[in-house]
Amino acid sequence: MEERLKTGTTTLGMVCKDGVVLAADKRATAGNLIVDKRADKVHILSDDFAVTIAGTVSDAQLVIKLIKAELKLKEVKTNKKPTAKEAANLLGGLLYASIRRPSMLPGIAHFLMGGKDKSGVHLYDLFPDGSVTRIVDFVSSGSGSVFALGVLETQYDPNMTTDEAVKLAVKAINTALQRDSCSGNGIDVVVVKNKEIKKVLHKELVYSL
């Protein structure tokens, strides 16, 4: 019987009145093995876009390289910066092509994208099948998402500021860390605002007996 190593993580995104907050844990796993305690799962793609990643690491890393190139190419071709919707559709197309490409190891990567353009700040859910969904409140992905969503469902407020949302994001990720063995070892948080994208928290957790 075919056996496959399973991966896990916890990522989330929240829409606030003054921006978008993206957060994730720092543990990368392969089955029961922790292969990286300092994994970076929140990536700033450009001055306008940032993503969280969940799923197969190699596929996520490749797609990140490709989407960075595609965004820059589109800007050069059109002589203007891509909108958040255009960037999300570009990423969705890459995921659609990846999962449908014949391979012994199917590509499975789940992205949450926060982006800013002239119309404001936006959050998108890019599912592994290539579907693109605009999120108006909050979303979470990965094996620990059920725990994070439990916190967000009860405590999220659409009128909260990004400062307040960062605290809630840390609480939600930390809740997943307590119960999901595939999530752990720290928290990264990035805030997307109209003027800038900035990593506001990078915390590593060291466990010892």
C-alpha positions in Angstrom: 0.0 0.0 0.0 1.3 3.4 -1.0 2.4 5.6 2.0 2.8 9.3 1.8 4.4 11.7 4.3 1.8 14.2 5.5 2.6 17.8 6.3 1.0 20.3 8.6 0.9 23.9 9.5 -1.3 26.8 10.7 -1.7 30.0 8.7 -4.4 32.7 8.9 -5.4 36.0 7.4 -7.7 38.7 8.7 -9.2 41.8 7.2 -9.2 44.9 9.4 -10.4 48.4 9.0 -6.9 49.6 8.2 -5.3 46.7 6.6 -4.7 42.9 6.4 -2.9 40.7 8.9 -1.2 37.4 7.8 0.3 35.0 10.3 1.7 31.4 10.5 3.6 29.1 12.7 7.3 28.0 12.0 7.2 24.2 12.1 7.8 22.1 8.9 7.0 18.4 9.2 7.2 15.2 7.2 4.9 12.6 8.8 5.9 12.4 12.5 9.3 14.0 11.8 9.9 17.7 12.5 12.3 18.6 9.6 12.5 22.4 10.2 11.9 24.5 13.4 12.5 27.8 11.7 10.4 27.5 8.5 9.3 30.8 7.0 5.7 30.5 6.0 4.9 34.2 5.5 6.6 35.6 2.5 6.6 39.2 1.2 6.5 39.0 -2.6 6.9 42.7 -3.4 6.1 46.1 -2.1 2.4 45.3 -2.7 1.8 41.6 -1.9 2.5 39.0 0.8 1.5 35.4 1.1 1.3 32.6 3.6 2.0 29.0 2.5 0.7 25.6 3.5 1.2 22.2 1.9 4.2 20.7 0.1 7.2 22.9 0.7 8.9 22.3 -2.7 5.8 23.3 -4.6 5.2 26.3 -2.5 8.8 27.5 -2.9 8.6 27.0 -6.7 5.3 28.8 -7.0 6.7 31.8 -4.9 9.6 32.1 -7.4 7.2 31.9 -10.3 4.7 34.4 -9.0 7.4 36.9 -8.2 8.6 36.7 -11.8 5.1 36.9 -13.2 4.2 40.0 -11.2 7.4 41.8 -12.3 6.8 40.7 -15.9 3.2 42.0 -15.9 4.4 45.3 -14.5 7.1 45.6 -17.2 4.6 44.7 -20.0 1.8 47.0 -18.8 3.9 49.8 -17.3 1.8 49.7 -14.2 1.6 47.7 -11.0 -0.8 44.7 -11.0 -4.0 45.1 -8.9 -4.6 42.7 -6.0 -7.2 40.9 -8.1 -4.8 40.5 -11.0 -2.1 39.1 -8.7 -4.5 36.7 -7.1 -5.6 35.4 -10.5 -2.0 35.0 -11.6 -1.3 32.9 -8.5 -4.5 30.9 -8.9 -3.5 30.1 -12.5 -0.1 28.8 -11.4 -1.7 26.6 -8.7 -4.3 25.3 -11.3 -1.5 24.3 -13.6 0.6 22.8 -10.9 -1.9 20.4 -9.5 -3.0 19.2 -13.0 0.5 18.6 -14.2 1.2 14.8 -14.5 3.7 13.9 -11.7 4.6 11.1 -9.3 4.4 13.7 -6.6 1.2 15.8 -7.0 1.7 19.5 -6.2 -0.4 20.6 -3.3 0.1 24.2 -2.0 -2.4 26.5 -0.3 -1.8 30.2 -0.3 -3.4 33.2 1.5 -2.5 36.5 -0.2 -2.7 40.0 1.2 -2.2 42.8 -1.2 -2.7 46.5 -1.7 -3.5 48.6 -4.7 -5.2 51.9 -5.6 -8.6 50.6 -4.4 -7.4 49.5 -0.9 -6.1 46.4 0.8 -7.4 42.9 0.0 -7.2 39.3 1.2 -7.5 36.3 -1.0 -7.7 32.5 -0.4 -5.8 30.6 -3.1 -6.8 26.9 -2.8 -4.6 24.1 -4.1 -7.1 23.4 -7.0 -6.5 26.9 -8.3 -9.7 28.5 -7.1 -9.5 32.2 -6.1 -11.8 33.5 -3.3 -11.8 37.0 -2.0 -12.1 37.0 1.8 -13.9 39.9 3.6 -13.3 38.8 7.2 -10.9 36.0 8.0 -9.6 32.6 6.8 -7.2 29.9 8.1 -5.5 27.0 6.4 -3.4 23.9 7.4 -3.8 21.1 9.9 -4.2 23.5 12.9 -6.8 25.7 11.2 -9.7 24.2 13.1 -8.2 25.4 16.3 -7.4 28.9 14.9 -10.8 29.3 13.4 -12.4 28.5 16.8 -10.7 31.6 18.2 -11.4 33.8 15.2 -15.1 32.8 15.1 -15.6 34.0 18.6 -13.3 37.0 18.8 -12.9 38.5 15.4 -14.3 42.1 14.9 -14.4 43.6 11.5 -13.8 47.0 13.0 -10.6 46.1 14.8 -7.3 47.8 13.9 -4.3 45.9 12.6 -2.6 46.3 16.0 -5.6 44.6 17.7 -5.7 41.9 14.9 -2.0 41.1 15.4 -2.7 40.2 19.1 -5.7 38.1 18.0 -3.6 36.4 15.3 -0.9 35.5 17.9 -3.7 34.1 20.2 -5.2 32.0 17.4 -1.9 30.6 16.2 -0.8 29.9 19.7 -4.0 28.0 20.3 -3.2 25.8 17.3 0.3 25.3 18.7 -1.1 23.9 21.9 -3.2 21.2 20.2 -1.8 20.5 16.7 1.4 18.5 16.8 2.2 19.6 13.2 2.2 23.3 14.1 4.8 24.8 16.5 8.1 26.4 17.2 7.1 30.0 16.7 5.0 32.7 15.0 5.5 35.1 12.2 3.1 38.0 11.5 3.0 40.4 8.5 0.8 43.4 8.3 -0.4 44.8 4.9 -1.4 48.5 4.9 -2.0 51.0 2.2 1.4 52.6 2.7 3.6 49.5 3.4 3.9 45.8 4.0 5.9 44.9 7.1 6.8 41.9 9.3 5.8 43.0 12.8 6.5 39.8 14.7 9.1 37.1 14.4 9.1 34.8 17.5 10.8 31.5 17.9 9.8 29.1 20.7 12.4 26.8 22.2 11.2 23.7 23.9 13.3 21.9 26.5 12.8 19.2 29.1 
